[in-house]
Amino acid sequence: MYIKKPQEIALIVEGGALLGAILEQLTHMVGPGVSCFEIDQSAERLIVAAGGRPAFKGYKTRPSDPPFPSTICASINHELVHGIATKEKILHEGDIFSIDIGMEWPVSVPTAIGASAGASRGYFTDTAITVAVGGIPKEVQKLIEVTQEALEVGIRETRPGNTIADIGRAIEAYVRSQGAYGIIEELVGHGVGHSVHEEPRVPNYYDAEFESWVIRPGVVIAIEPMISLGSRFIETASDGWTISPQDKSLSAHFEHTIAITEGGPVVVTRRPGEKHAMT
């Protein structure tokens, strides 16, 4: 599961580019008065039109869990991740809004959301962004900027021969240098490609356990810093999905899928207009 063949990497790169473009289109919908459900419905239409299937809709952590009901994870303000996109969840001026989106691509039956019968298996990519809804305070803008740059810091460590521990060490050192932020430790990045979540876990902090996990060509991982203005401890809401810091502090989340090749890392989910388009 860890190592993908060159032809698999090629499909992951192609699918990731499509997903990055879709996420960019969704960010253009963000504004006061817009419901998360509207954005969610557009996300599903765009994924299906691209020949894919939403990776999160119908997802279960365990077989006994209720399936996740949205195409996107729509998390507002203190909601860190896994927020459900509902009609009642309306964006307001001054909010910060995280869109987390995953896609399986290509699939032969893209309209069969959550179904596998008769459908070919595609490859999974995963990406997230946090955006401001109108004007926000400087400290909140800095939270977004620090979290986004933490992702870039982690990406720079995904060179062949480095370890998963190097990624977490670099992210933690950078975030600590920027202020008293909460680095969420109970949630981490992950391998991706054949499934939505694969090994290895990719922490956003240094963990000596991963010193032996060497990055090499064919590895595909999703790095996703999750940072709060307060607590690093989390809790899950009564809906069974939405996760927030225990102190309900504002939170930001960024994520990219990265494929490691002989020439170095390829960030497959780069958005077309993204400023950090180095790889």
N, C-alpha and C positions, 0 to 999 in steps of 0.2 A: 504493500500500500504506500510505502514511503516514497519510492523511486518511480517516477513516471518515464515512460519511453519517449524518444524524440517526437514521434507522431502524436503522442498524447499531449506533450507540452505544446505542440503547434495548435491543437484544438483548444487547450486551456488559454493560450495567448489570444486566440481569435474570439473565444467566448468572453474573456475578460475585457477586451476592448469594447465589445458590444455592451457589456454591463456598465462599464465606466461612462459610456455615452448616455445610457439610459438614466443613470444617477444624475448626471449633469442636467438632463432635461427636467427631471423631477425637482431639482433645486430652483429652477426658474418658476415653478408653481408656488413656491413658498411665499406667503404674505399674510398680513392680518385678515382675519375673516375666512381663511381657507380651512376646510376640515381635513384631518388626516386621512379620512376615508376617500376623499377625492383624489389625493395623491396616491393612495394605495391602489385605487381602481386604474389609474393611469399607468402605474408601475406594472400591474398585471397585463394590461393590454400591450404595453411596449415589449415586455418579455415574450409574450406569445407571438407577437408580430415578428420578433427576431428569430423565432424558431426554437425558443427555449421554454422552460417551465420554472415557475417560482420555486426556489429551494426551501423557503421557510414555511409556506402555506401547507398546513397538514403535518408539519414536523412535530415529533414527540421526543422528549428527552428519554422517557421510559415508556414501554408499551402500555402501561396503566394510565399514563398522563392524557389529559385532553389535548387534541391537536391544536397547534398554533393557528389562529384564524386569519391572519393577515399575510399579504405578499411582502410587505415591508415591516420592519420593526420601527415604530414611530414613537420616539421618546422626547418628551418636552420638559425643559428646565431641570428639576431634580431627578427626573426619570433618567436612569443611566442607560439601560439597554432593555430590549424585549418588550417595549411598549406596544400595545395593540392599537391598530389604526381603526378608530370608530368614527361614526358621523358626529358624535357628541364632542369629540376631541377637536377643538377649534384653536387655531393659532391666533395669538394676539401680539400687538406691538410690544416689543421688549422681550419676547420669549427667545429662548435658544432651542433649536429643534434638531434632533439627530435622526437621520434616515440610514438604516442598515438594510442592505438588500443582497440577496443571493440568487444565483441562477444556475440551473442545470441546462447545459447546451452542448451539442444539438440533440434534440429528441425528435423521434418520428411522429409522435402524437402530442404536440405541444398543448392542445386544448384540454387534455385529460389531467387537470390539476390534481395532484395528490394520488394519481393512479399510475400503476406500472404495467398493467396487463396490456400486452400488444405494443408496448412502447420500447424503443431502444434506449439504452442508458447513455447519457451524455456525461460531461465533465463539469464539476462545480467550481464556481468562483464566488467571491464574497467581498463586499466593500461597504464602507460607511463614511458619513460626513456629518459634521455638526455645523449648522448655519444660524445666523442671527435673523430674527424676524423684526426688521426695522432697526431702530437705534438701541444700543445696549451700553451699560456702564463699562468704563475702561478695564476694570478688573475682570469682568466677564469676557470681554474681547480678548484679554490676555490669556485667560483660561483656554479659549478656543485655539489661539495661536500656539500656546505651549503644547497642547495636546497634538495639534497637527505636526508641529516640528518634532515632537517625540517620535511620531511615526517615521518621519524621514531619517531621524537619527538611527532608529532600529533598522530601517531598510539598508542603510550604508554598511551595516555589520553582516549582511547576508551574503558574504563572499565565500566561495568554496574554500574549505579549510578552517573557517571560523566555526564556533559552536553556538548552539541555541543560548547558552549562558552568556555569550558575548552580546547578544541582542538585548537581553534583559538588563545586563550591567550598564550598557550604554544609555538605554531609555531611562533607567532609574537615576543615573548620574546627571543626565541632562535636566530631568524634571526637578530633582532636588536643588539644582543650581539656580532654578528660576523662582523659587519661593516655597511656601508651606502648603503644598498641594497634597491631596490624598491620592496615592497610587493604589488603585483597586487590585488586591492580590487574589481574591477568590475567583475572579474571572480572568481568563487568559486568551491569547491567540491560539492558533491550532494549525495542524496540517489540513489540507483541502485538496480536492481533485476528484478522486473516485467517490467520495462521500462529502457531505456538508462539513463534518468534523472528523478528522483523523489525527493520529499521533504524528508528530510530537505536540505536546502542549508547548506554548510559546509565552512564557511569563513576561510581564512588563517591569520586572525587577530581577535582581541577581539571585539565582538559585544554583548552588554548586552541583546539584543533581544533574544539571544539563551540561556540565563541562565535558562530559564524554559523548554528547550528542553532536557529532561533527556534521556540518552542512556540506553537501556535495551535489554535483550536477544531477538534476532529476528530482530534487526535493522541491515541493510546492507548499508554501505556508501562507497563512493569513496573520499578519501582525496587526494588533488593534489596541493601542493605548486607551485606557479608560481612566479619566482623571477627574477628581472633584475639588471643589473649593474648601472641602472640610474632611469628613471622615473617609477612611479607606475601607470601612466595614459596610456591608450591604445587607439589605433585607428584601424579601419578595412580597409583592402586594397580594391582596386577596384574590385577584384574578388568576393567580398561579403562574404568571409570566413576568410582569413588569418588575424590574429590579432597580432599586434606588439606594444611595448611601443612607445609612441609618439616621444621620442627622438631617436628611433631606436637603443637603447642600447642592448647589448647581453643579452639573456634570457635563463633560464633553467626551466624545467618542469619535475616533477616526480609524479607518481600516483600509488596507490594500491586500490583494493577493499577489504574492511574489513567486516567480518561478526561477530557480537557480540553474543557470546554464554554465557551460565551460567558460564563456566569456564574462560571467558574473550574473548579478540579479537582473531580472526583467520584471518590472512592475506592470502586471498584465491588466490591472483595472484602472490605470491612469485615466482621468477624465480629459476630454479633448482640450479644455481651456485651463487645465491645472497649471499653476505657476511652477511647481516643483518637478516639472516633467524632465527629469534627468535621465531616467531609464524607463 
